[in-house]
Amino acid sequence: MGIRKIILVSGIVGSVFLFNRCFRVQRQTDPRGPAYAGSDACLNCHKTISSTFAHTAHFLSTRIADSNTIAGNFSKDSNELLINDTIRISMEKRDTGFYQVLYVDNKEKESHRFDLVMGAVKGQTYLYWKENGFFQMPVSYISALHQWTGSPGYSFSNLNFNRPVLKECFGCHSSFAEGDPHGRSGFDLQQNSWVFNIDCERCHGPAAAHVQFHFSHPEEKHARFLVSFQSLNRSQKMDLCAICHSGTKHILLKSTFAFKMGDSLSSFVIPLSTGDQLDVHGNQTQLLSQSKCFRNSEIDCATCHDIHVNQRGLVKSFNDRCQSCHAPDKHFCKMATGTNMAFLQKNCTGCHMPLQASTAIVVQASNQNVSIPSMVVNHRIAIYPEVVEKIIRANFHDMKAKE
């Protein structure tokens, strides 16, 4: 064998050895066990999807708290939530991190460090570690208000730092949370025991065998050792989303962390009736299933939503999905005329899936006794006369103003 062939063979053997070694390390370090590869392994073959997914609300669902992840302002003129004339909570940057500090009569009574951030779009709430678990802080941040507010469900008359965040909460806000009833030595030492965000394998399932096979067989283009989303029936597709987007009104049978693509929702929860209640924690799948569009077609969540891409603010793309069935020349809006056609084509979701106030989660701003509801898109596709009237009226005034 020539020297060049020896070098070539040695290089290939060495690369395989290094990959297997790195792969074993990756498998050993994923807290979910050796069947999981970790999202970084997906980058090798799915770089584009992995890159776009990194900007979605799912991927940003729960993160370590630091200057890059906390949205609220810590400047002197914007870092306080005033409860009354004598009580305030101040958001402060200190040598060991960022803190929420309770002051009574200008004296510090209690302080806790921001350890985790939950939320990325509508707002954020914050968790701190104490003894053997996480607790929610009394101050959150609401994006629409661009300010600190009382955390959802907290009352200004009873602000405290004692609300526990249970493992069930992480079941939909993260990919894995280790349970330990005996407590741990501290959050800083235990971060590798969690997978905080919603990662690839939370939906696609454990992928170690998939990664290992396709690295060894790069010529194979058919995905192996993973359940394909396209192979699921509609019920299974809906259940994949419903495990987290069907609200919290249910009896939990077993941990949602165990749910895998293709599983049945009924094996994990017994749903309780929620009717038409709009809930920021979910209920979207139930509301969608009440829609005439859903009953008379084969649409599912993925018909409109691409989970791998940040679709925030892309109203036109959602309207286009509506018009793939409700085109101007068939089954279009009954209010359409030659003069308002262009306007109505831009407002399918605004009229039929309006942004509405949810009473499930409300917050309070400084020195305000008025509750501020969270605004949520109603996934029950229907006719909302009061919403339509408001939108049409606004368009009429806009047209008048331009004349």
C-alpha positions in Angstrom: 0.0 0.0 0.0 1.4 3.4 -1.0 2.2 6.1 1.5 -0.7 8.3 0.2 -3.2 5.5 0.7 -1.9 4.8 4.2 -2.3 8.5 5.1 -5.8 8.6 3.5 -7.0 5.5 5.3 -5.5 6.7 8.6 -7.3 10.0 8.1 -10.7 8.3 7.6 -10.2 6.0 10.5 -9.2 8.9 12.7 -12.2 11.0 11.7 -14.6 8.1 12.4 -12.9 7.5 15.8 -13.2 11.2 16.7 -16.8 11.4 15.6 -17.8 8.3 17.6 -15.9 9.7 20.6 -17.6 13.0 20.3 -21.0 11.4 19.6 -20.6 9.2 22.7 -19.8 12.3 24.8 -22.8 14.1 23.4 -25.0 11.1 24.2 -23.6 10.8 27.7 -24.1 14.5 28.5 -27.8 14.8 27.3 -29.8 14.5 30.5 -32.6 12.6 28.8 -30.3 9.6 28.3 -28.2 7.9 25.6 -31.1 7.7 23.1 -30.9 11.5 22.6 -28.3 13.2 20.4 -28.9 16.8 21.4 -29.9 19.6 19.0 -26.4 20.5 18.0 -26.2 17.1 16.3 -29.0 18.2 13.9 -26.9 21.1 12.6 -24.7 18.7 10.5 -27.5 17.8 8.1 -30.2 20.3 8.9 -28.3 23.6 9.1 -31.0 25.8 7.5 -33.9 24.5 9.5 -31.9 24.5 12.7 -30.8 28.1 12.1 -34.3 29.4 11.5 -35.8 27.4 14.4 -33.3 29.1 16.7 -35.4 32.3 16.3 -38.8 30.8 17.2 -40.8 31.2 20.4 -40.5 27.4 21.0 -36.7 27.5 20.9 -36.6 30.6 23.1 -39.2 29.3 25.5 -37.0 29.0 28.5 -33.4 30.3 28.9 -30.7 31.1 31.4 -31.3 34.6 32.7 -28.6 37.1 31.6 -28.2 40.5 29.9 -29.0 39.0 26.5 -32.2 37.1 27.6 -33.9 39.5 30.1 -36.0 42.0 28.1 -36.8 44.4 30.9 -35.0 47.7 31.5 -32.6 48.0 34.5 -32.0 51.7 34.1 -32.7 53.8 37.2 -35.7 55.5 35.7 -37.3 52.2 34.4 -36.4 49.5 36.9 -39.1 49.7 39.5 -42.6 48.3 40.1 -44.4 50.6 42.6 -46.9 48.8 44.8 -47.9 51.8 46.9 -46.3 54.7 48.7 -44.1 52.5 50.9 -43.6 49.3 49.0 -41.7 48.8 45.7 -39.8 46.1 43.8 -36.6 47.1 42.1 -34.9 45.3 39.3 -31.1 45.6 39.9 -27.9 44.5 38.4 -25.4 43.3 41.0 -22.0 41.7 40.9 -23.5 38.2 41.0 -26.3 38.7 38.5 -29.7 40.4 38.1 -32.0 40.6 41.1 -35.6 41.5 42.1 -35.4 43.3 45.4 -38.3 44.1 47.7 -38.2 47.4 49.5 -40.5 48.5 52.3 -40.0 52.1 53.5 -36.8 52.1 51.4 -35.3 49.2 53.4 -34.4 46.0 51.6 -36.5 43.2 52.9 -35.9 40.4 50.4 -34.0 39.8 47.1 -33.6 36.9 44.7 -31.6 36.5 41.5 -33.0 36.0 38.1 -32.1 32.4 37.2 -34.4 31.5 34.3 -36.4 33.5 31.8 -39.7 32.0 30.5 -41.3 33.5 27.4 -40.0 35.4 24.4 -42.9 37.0 22.5 -45.9 38.4 24.5 -43.7 38.8 27.5 -41.5 37.2 30.0 -41.8 35.8 33.5 -38.8 35.0 35.7 -37.8 32.1 38.0 -35.3 31.8 40.8 -33.8 28.7 42.4 -34.2 28.1 46.1 -33.2 24.9 48.0 -34.8 22.2 45.8 -36.9 23.9 43.2 -37.8 27.0 41.1 -40.1 29.8 42.2 -41.8 32.5 40.1 -40.8 36.1 40.8 -43.6 38.6 41.5 -42.5 40.9 38.6 -42.8 40.0 34.9 -42.3 42.0 31.7 -45.0 42.6 29.1 -43.8 43.3 25.6 -46.9 45.3 24.5 -46.5 47.6 27.4 -42.7 47.8 27.3 -42.6 47.7 31.0 -42.4 45.7 34.2 -45.7 44.4 35.6 -47.0 42.2 38.3 -46.6 38.6 37.3 -49.8 36.9 36.0 -52.1 36.0 38.9 -50.2 38.0 41.5 -52.2 40.5 43.5 -50.6 43.8 44.6 -52.1 43.2 48.0 -50.2 39.9 48.5 -46.9 40.1 46.6 -44.4 37.5 47.6 -41.7 35.3 46.3 -43.2 32.0 47.3 -45.1 30.7 44.2 -43.5 27.3 43.2 -43.0 26.4 39.5 -43.9 22.8 39.3 -42.3 20.1 37.0 -45.6 20.1 35.1 -45.0 23.7 34.1 -41.7 22.7 32.5 -43.5 20.0 30.7 -44.6 22.5 28.1 -42.0 25.3 28.6 -38.9 23.1 28.2 -37.8 19.8 26.8 -36.6 18.1 30.0 -36.7 18.8 33.7 -35.0 16.4 36.1 -37.1 15.7 39.2 -35.3 15.3 42.6 -37.4 15.4 45.7 -34.3 15.5 47.9 -33.2 18.9 46.4 -29.8 19.8 44.9 -26.8 21.7 46.0 -27.7 24.7 43.8 -28.9 25.9 40.4 -25.5 26.9 39.1 -24.2 23.3 39.6 -27.3 21.6 38.1 -27.9 23.4 34.8 -26.7 20.4 32.8 -29.5 18.3 34.3 -32.1 20.3 32.3 -32.9 20.9 28.6 -34.5 24.3 29.1 -35.8 25.2 25.6 -38.1 23.3 23.2 -35.5 21.6 21.1 -35.7 19.4 17.9 -36.0 16.1 19.8 -38.9 17.4 22.0 -41.1 17.0 18.9 -39.2 14.6 16.7 -38.2 12.2 19.4 -34.8 10.7 20.4 -32.5 11.0 17.5 -29.2 9.3 18.5 -29.8 6.3 16.3 -30.9 8.5 13.5 -27.8 10.7 13.7 -25.4 7.7 14.0 -27.0 5.8 11.1 -27.0 8.8 8.6 -23.4 9.7 9.5 -22.4 6.2 8.6 -24.7 6.1 5.5 -24.6 9.6 4.0 -25.9 8.3 0.7 -29.3 7.3 2.4 -31.7 10.2 1.9 -34.8 8.6 3.5 -34.9 9.5 7.2 -34.3 6.4 9.4 -35.0 5.8 13.0 -37.4 8.8 13.4 -41.1 9.0 13.0 -42.0 11.2 10.0 -44.5 14.0 10.6 -45.9 13.4 7.1 -46.6 9.8 8.0 -49.0 10.8 10.8 -52.8 10.9 10.4 -54.6 14.2 11.2 -55.5 13.1 14.7 -51.9 12.3 15.5 -50.7 15.6 14.1 -53.2 17.5 16.2 -52.2 15.6 19.3 -48.5 16.5 18.8 -49.5 20.1 19.2 -52.3 19.6 21.6 -50.0 18.0 24.2 -49.0 21.6 25.1 -51.5 23.7 23.2 -54.8 22.3 24.6 -54.7 24.3 27.9 -54.2 23.2 31.4 -57.7 22.2 32.2 -57.1 18.4 32.3 -56.2 15.5 34.5 -52.6 14.5 33.8 -52.1 10.8 33.6 -48.3 10.8 33.0 -45.5 13.3 32.3 -45.8 15.1 29.0 -42.0 14.7 28.7 -42.7 11.1 27.7 -44.9 12.1 24.7 -43.4 11.1 21.4 -44.5 11.9 17.8 -47.3 9.5 16.9 -48.5 9.1 20.5 -52.2 9.6 21.4 -53.1 12.6 23.6 -55.7 10.4 25.5 -52.8 8.3 26.9 -51.4 11.3 28.7 -54.4 13.5 29.7 -58.1 13.4 30.4 -59.3 16.8 29.0 -61.9 18.8 30.9 -64.4 21.0 29.2 -63.1 24.6 28.5 -65.8 25.7 26.1 -64.8 28.9 24.3 -62.5 30.2 27.0 -59.5 31.9 25.5 -56.4 30.7 27.4 -52.9 31.9 26.8 -51.8 28.5 28.1 -53.5 26.8 25.2 -57.0 25.8 24.3 -56.1 26.6 20.7 -56.6 23.0 19.5 -60.0 22.8 21.0 -61.0 26.2 19.5 -59.8 25.2 16.1 -61.7 21.9 16.2 -64.9 23.9 16.7 -64.4 25.7 13.4 -66.4 24.9 10.3 -63.2 25.1 8.3 -61.7 22.3 10.4 -64.8 20.1 10.3 -65.2 20.5 6.5 -61.6 19.9 5.5 -58.4 18.1 6.5 -56.5 21.1 7.8 -54.4 20.8 10.9 -52.1 23.1 12.9 -49.3 22.7 10.3 -51.5 23.9 7.5 -50.8 27.4 8.6 -47.9 27.1 11.1 -44.4 26.2 10.2 -42.8 25.5 13.6 -39.3 25.7 12.1 -39.7 29.4 11.2 -40.4 32.6 13.1 -43.7 33.7 11.7 -44.4 36.5 14.1 -45.9 39.5 12.2 -46.2 37.6 8.9 -50.0 38.4 8.5 -49.9 38.2 4.7 -48.7 34.6 4.8 -51.6 33.5 7.1 -54.1 35.4 4.9 -52.7 33.6 1.8 -53.3 30.3 3.6 -56.9 31.3 4.0 -57.2 32.2 0.4 -55.8 28.9 -0.8 -59.3 27.7 -0.2 -61.3 31.0 0.0 -60.0 32.6 -3.2 -61.7 35.8 -4.5 -63.4 33.7 -7.2 -64.8 31.0 -4.9 -66.1 30.8 -1.3 -64.7 34.3 -0.5 -66.1 36.9 1.9 -69.7 37.7 1.4 -69.0 41.3 2.1 -66.6 41.6 -0.8 -67.3 44.2 -3.5 -65.2 45.7 -6.2 -64.1 48.6 -3.9 -63.2 46.7 -0.8 -61.7 43.5 -2.2 -58.1 44.5 -1.7 -58.8 45.5 1.9 -60.6 42.3 2.8 -57.9 40.1 1.3 -55.5 41.7 3.8 -57.8 41.0 6.8 -58.9 37.3 6.7 -57.3 36.5 10.1 -58.1 39.9 11.6 -61.8 39.3 11.1 -62.1 35.6 11.5 -59.3 34.8 14.0 -59.2 38.1 16.0 -56.8 39.1 18.6 -58.9 39.0 21.8 -58.4 39.6 25.5 -57.9 36.5 27.6 -59.2 36.5 31.2 -57.0 33.4 32.0 -53.9 35.5 32.6 -53.9 39.1 33.7 -51.2 41.5 35.0 -51.0 44.8 36.8 -48.7 47.7 36.1 -47.3 50.1 38.7 -49.8 51.8 41.0 -52.7 50.5 38.9 -55.6 48.6 40.3 -56.8 47.8 36.8 -56.0 44.3 35.5 -54.5 44.2 32.1 -55.4 41.1 30.1 -53.1 39.2 27.7 -54.1 39.4 24.0 -54.4 36.1 22.2 -55.3 35.0 18.7 -58.6 33.2 18.9 -58.1 29.9 16.9 -61.8 29.4 16.5 -62.3 30.4 12.9 -65.7 32.0 12.8 -67.7 35.2 12.1 -67.3 37.9 14.8 -69.7 40.7 13.9 -68.4 43.2 16.4 -64.8 42.6 15.3 -65.7 42.9 11.6 -67.7 46.1 12.2 -64.7 47.7 14.1 -62.3 46.8 11.3 -64.6 48.0 8.5 -65.2 51.3 10.4 -61.4 51.8 10.9 -60.9 51.3 7.1 -63.7 53.8 6.3 -62.0 56.4 8.5 -58.6 55.7 6.9 -60.1 56.2 3.4 -61.8 59.4 4.4 -58.5 60.7 5.9 -56.7 60.1 2.6 -59.3 61.9 0.5 
